[in-house]
């Protein structure tokens, strides 16, 4: 089978011909229908996480995958060959406290596909170590729903964390309108009565934000961001700031936009540190929370929303051999929604 593999940090992926793995025990071989291209993959490929992730190269990249069941081990139950499935990527050990609490993406010994010793989904097939990581996706096309396993899942978890804080007169600010941000807009509109403010950097992103239902769109290339936020919120600030970028400049904007007792949710991985003014943070009782990926049940809920037609995606498709082109477009900011590889 063909697979896009990382042989050396800082170098482009190579499309190799490798053996198709065999399913045994409770593992399942899935024929990949689509694999989302994530900024996390770029960080990983550049070697930025070498000290965090114990990985042996070469490795097939990709943690955002959906497809059809191809082959099952003898212990697999509840699935049949050909079943469309979304793959929950937060593979854990299954025995630590976080795993037992149903939060496997927070496992003390994570085994995420494409970011650990397990090969990921930038390939024609992926071997999933257990059928318990599969979400049935009847009636849905795997190439369309692959991004839901991360780009769609991550903001869903983040929005659920704060939806109880939001009222009809509340405002939320989303920084980073792309794969994750496009879903975040929809979740805030579905799960809360708040008005959604988005910060974008070009007209392409502005059009995406409008399509997904944003109430207010601030274009950094045309608008004074602080002045616009003050005008929209009557200088009160926003109840929640969801930063999907977490670069130095976006974090500064997010923090300074908060109202008293406002909440900052950190999702992005672009920056290295968070700087907040102590006096302002204490006097205004700001809350800060990280939010990582999502758990299995939350992915099941996201897939249900897709099945019901409650959420929509903005995908740009690439063949596996054009993985380099997809990566270049993502890094340059020229993907409006999510790039998806089709083997």
N, C-alpha and C positions, 0 to 999 in steps of 0.2 A: 504494500500500500504506500501511497505518497503521504508525506508528513513534513511540515515546515518546522525545522529544528534549529535550536541555538547551539552552535559549536564553540563559540568564544564570545565573552562579554564585549560589547561595543562593536560587534560585527553584525551584518545583516543575517536574517534567517536563511537557511538553505533548504530547498525542497528535496528531500531524500526519498529513496525507495527502501522501505524497511519491512520486516515481517509483520503479518497481521497477528496480534496476540490471540491467545485462546482463553475462552471463558471456562472457569472451573469453580467448584464450590458455590459460593453465593455471588460470584462476580458475573457481570453482564457485558458482552461486547455490543457496543452501539455503533451503528452506521451513522456517521455525522451528517446532519442535514444543513447545519449552519453553526458557525463559531464567531462570536462577537470579538471585535478587536478593541482592547481596553488600554487606557493610559497606563494601568498597572503593568501591562506587558512591556511597555516601553521602558518604564523604570527598571524592571527586572532585566531586560535585555542589555541595558546600558551598564549593568553591574552595580547599580546603586544599593541593592539589597544583599550584596554578597555576605556581609557580616551578620545579616538577620536570618537569611534562608540558607540551609545546608543542602546545596544542590550539586549533583554531579552532571557535567555536560558530556555529550550532547543530550538535549532534552527537547521534546515536542512542547511548544508553548500553547497557551489557550486554556482559560478556566471558565469560559462562558459558552456553553454548548447545549445543543438539542439535536435529536435525531430519531432513529428507529431502532428498536431492539433487533439485533442480528443473531446473537447466539447467547445461550444462558448456561450457567453452571448447574450442576445436579441439585443444588440446594435452593435454587431460586423459586419463589412462589409468587403467584398473582400477576405474572406477565406472560405475554405470548410474543412469538417472533412477529415483527412488523409493527408492534405497538409504537405510536409516537410518544416520545418522552422528552421532558426537560431534565437536565442533569444538575442536581444541587451540588455545587462545587466546594462547599465548606467541609470537606472530608476531615473527620476527627478520629481520635483513637477509640472513641466509644465508651471509655471507662473513666475518664477524669470527671471532675465535678461539673465542669461546663457542658461536657457531652451529655452527662446524665440529666442535666437541667434542660436539655433540648437546645443548647446553644453551641452546636458543634463547630460553627465557624470561629468560635473563641477557644477552641481546644488548646490545651497547653503544648500539644505536639501536633500542630496542623500538618495535613497531608494534602494540600490543595493541588488539583491537577494543573500541570504546566508551571508550577511554582515550587515543586518538591521533587521527591523521587518518582512521582507518578507522571507519565506523559499526559499532555493536555489534548485539546480538541482541534488544533490546527492540523487536521489529518483526515483521512478517509474513514478511519475507525478509531474509537477510543474505548479502552477497557476500564469499566467502572468497577471498583473493588467490591461493591455490595449493591444489591438491588434496592436497599433502603435509601439510596441516594437518588433514586429515580422518581420523578413526578409524572403521573400519566397525563397526557395532553391530547386526548381524543378530540377530533374536530379541528385541530390546530396544525399549521404547517411548521415543522421544526426550523426552517430557515428564517421564518418570521419571528419566532418566539425565543430564539437563542439569546438575544440581548436581555430578555426578561430575567435570566438567571443571575445577572449581576447588575447591569445598568438599570433594569427594572426593579430588582429586588432591593438594592442598597438604599435608594431614596424612600422606598416603601417603609422600611424599618425606621428610618429617620423621622419620617412624617408621623408614624404611629407614636413615636416617643413624645411628641409635643401637641398632638391634636387636641388633648384635653385642656390646653392652655389658650385655645383660640375661640373667639367670639365673633359675632357678625361685624363688630367694629374693629377687629384685629387686622394687623398687616403682617405679612411674612415677606422676607427678602430672600431671593434665590440668586446666588452668584455662581455662574458656570452653566450656561445653557448649551447642552449638547446631548450626549447619550443619556446621562443620568438626569440632568436638569429638565429635559423634556418630559420625563416621567414624573419628576417631583412636582411640576406645575399641576399635572393631572391629579396626582394624589391629594394635594392640598385642596383642589376644587371638589374632589369626590368626598373627602373625609372631614372637611372643616368648612365653616362659613366665612373664613378669612379672605381678605383681598390679597392677591399675589402680585408682588413687585419683582421684576426680573432685571438683572444687569447683563447686557450683551455687549459684544465688541464690534459687531458689523451687522449689516442689513440682513444677511443670510440667517444669522442667529435670531435677529429680531423677528423675522418672518416665522421662524420655527416656534418662538415663544408665543406669538400671536395665534398660530395654528393650534397650539396646545392649550390655550385658554387663559394666558396671563392677563391680568387686569391692567397692569402698568408696565411699560417697557422702557428702560433707560439705556440708551446707546452711548457707551463711553467715548466713541469717536465723535459724537455730536453734542452730548449733554454734560452739564456740570452735575455729577452724580449726587454729591451731598445736597446741593440746592434742590434737586428734583425729589430726593427722598423727603426732605423737610416740607416741601410743598404738598406732596402726596399725603403725608402723615400729620400735617398741621404742626410740624416741628416736635411731635411727640415721640417719633421713632417707631421702630418695628418691634412686634412682640417676639418674633422668631427670625433669626438670620441663619439660613442653611448655606454653608459655604462648601461647594462641591469642588473648588479649586484648592483653597488653602495656601495660596501664595502670599507673600508678604503684603502686597498691595490689596488683594481681595480681603484678607483677614483684617486689615486696618479699616477698610470700608465697612465690613460686617460688624466689627466691634463698635465703631462710632455711630452706627445706625440704630443700635439697640435703645429701646426705651427703658425706664426703670423696671427692674425685675425681668428684663428681657433674657432670652435664651439663645445662645450660639451653639449650633450643631456643626461639628467638624466631620466632614466626609472625605474631602480631597486629600491628596498625598503629595502635592507639588512642593510645599514648603518644608522647612526643617524645624522651626520653632514658632511658638505662639507668643506674641508680646502684647500685654494688656496693661493699661495704666492702673496701678493698685488703688489709688484714691477713688477714681471713677468707678472701678469695678466693685469696690466695697460699698461706697456710698449709694450706688444704684442697684446693689444686690444682683449683679449679673450671674447667670448660670451658664456653665460651659459643659458640653457633653460630646464625647466622641461617639461615632456610630459606625460599626463595621459590618458590611455586607448584610446578611439576614439569615434567619434560620430556615430549616426545612419547611415548617408549617407556614411561615411567611411566604416562601416561594410558592407553596400550594395555593395560598390566597391570591397571589399575583396571577398565577396561571388561571385561576377561576375568574378573575376580573377580565382577563383577555378572552376567555371562552364566552363570557357574557357580553363582550363588545364594549366594555366600560373604559378600556384604555387603547390607545393606538401608538404605533411605532413609526419612527422615521429612519428607515434603514437604507444604506447604500451597499450594494452587493459587489463582491470581488471574487474571482476564481482563486483557488489556492495558489496557483503559480504566480498570481499578482499580489502576493502577500506584502512584498516590498513596497509596492505602490500604495497599498492601503495604509501601511505604517507611515509612509512619508506624508500622505494627506492628513492623517490623524495628527501627527506631530506639528504640522504647519497650520493646524486649525481649520482645515478646509473640508472637514466632515461635519455637516450640520447636526446630524443625529448620531447614528451608530454605524460603523463599518462592519460588515458581516462577510466572512469567508465561506464560500460554497465549494466543497471538494469536487 
